Amino acid sequence: MVESINQNKDELIRFIQITDPHLFKEKTGELLGINTYRSFQQVLTEIQQTNTDYQFVLATGDLVQDASEAGYLTFSQAVEALNKPVYWIPGNHDFQPVLEKVFSQQPHIHADKHLLLGEKWQILLLDSQVYGVPHGELSQYQLDWLDEKLQEYQERYSLVVLHHHLLSTRSAWLDQHNLRNAHQLLQILTKYENVRAILHGHIHQQVDDVWNGYQLMCTPATSVQFQPDNNAFTLDTLQPGWREITLLPNGGIKTQVHRIQQAEFLPNMHELGY
């Protein structure tokens, strides 16, 4: 299904990415010492205070930690305050039957995975979940679908979005949970000249880098943060955040990561994993 989003007067496409809330059935639920509901609400509050002129929200997985209907309903109720359409992809912790059941009843949350943005851009939302395991893999269906859309809309610049990471975090414990068939993704992307960037979540840290010539962006979680460059499980004291992205009519991308400023969420640094 294709969702068409009209551009604004200056032909810019602006949106917000939020990722990895890890909400629970109970709003008191904690992940590694952080109340994920409170940190998520704080991120949403500060997004609203920025008065950013954006058109929609991308939620890039691990929305709920415990597969509960109540957790997905909490997510829905929280993002409704943004008064913007929300598009989602699953993460490794999401349980899609429950997610889809809850979100199908929420008019502000949309299941569309192909977004046509104005006259110049498209966003392709991929499902990299392998149910029951932390690592990711794109199914043949997902790869074929991506290939088809890149072929069909070669006149549009393309942003590819998924949950799992492609570039090493230089952390053995985390990199074992990457996208296992990134080489197959690359084989498709290199067939076309219209792919501009890749956006993901999953690793609970900021990345602005390049992967095989493609701009690569990852956004801090709205919950706990993981420290890069550590082979053993290591938490970070950096604060939850979100990303603003502007897609330019010439194919360029402007982006900025924000972290909350008006509260502080510190994890239990003695935790050894989750």
VENMO-V332340 format. One line per field, one symbol per residue. psi: psi as a letter, one per 40 degrees, with the letter a starting at -180 (. if undefined). burial: I if it has 24 or more other ideal C-beta (glycine too) atoms within 12 Angstrom, else O. A space follows every 10 residues. Layout:
psi = ???
burial = ???
This chain:
psi = hhhhhiiade fihhihhiif dfiidheeii hfehhddddd ddddddddee fhgidihhhf ifdideeidd dddddddded ddfiihiiii adeihddddd dddeehdehi ehehhhhaed iihhhihehh heidiihhid dddddddddd ddfeehihhh hidiidhhef hdddeefahd fdddddddde eieehdihhi bdefihhhah hfehhhhiii iebiihhifh dihhiieiii aihhhhhiee eihhihhiii eeihhhihee iei.
burial = OOOOIOIOOO OIIIIIIIII IIIIOOOOII IIOIIIIIII IIIIOIIOOO OIOIIIIIII IIIIIIIIOO IIIIIIIIIO OIOIIIIIII IIIIIIOIIO OIIOOIOOII IIIIIIIIOI IIIIIIIIII OOOIIIIIOO OIIOOIIOII OOIOOIIIII IIIIIIIOIO IOIIIOIIIO IIOIIIOIIO OIOIIIIIII IIIIIIIOIO IOOIIIIIII IIIIIIIIOO OOIIIIOIII IIIIIIIIOO OOIOIOIIII OOOOIOIOOO OOOI
